Amino acid sequence: MLGKSVIRGTRITVEIILKKLGAGIAYEEILRDYPT
């Protein structure tokens, strides 16, 4: 991920999560989009 922080146990960057939350996407929808 080229030095970016990721969610432990995944390849999802913190940046992606924060952008989605900032765009108003619900936490539950993010979890559904990126299951572990």
N, C-alpha and C positions, 0 to 999 in steps of 0.2 A: 504494500500500500504506500510505498515510497515515503516512509517516515511519518505518515498520518496516524493519528490515534484511531484504534479500532475497538469495537465492542468485543470483550474477551470471549473466545471460543467461536468467533465469527470472522468474516472478512468485510463486515459492514463498518464504514468509517463513521466516527462521531459527527463529522461534518455533514454527512448525508442525513443522519437522524435530526440534527439541529435545523437543517434547511427544511425538512419536512414539517417539523413542529412549528417553525416560523411561518410556514405557508398555511398553517391552520389545519394540517392533517391530524386526525385523532390518533392518540397513542395506540389504540386497539387496531386501527387500520395499518399502522406501521408494523405492528407485530404480525398481522396477517400477511403483509407483503414480504416480510423477511422472517419466516419461521426458522427456528433453530433445530 
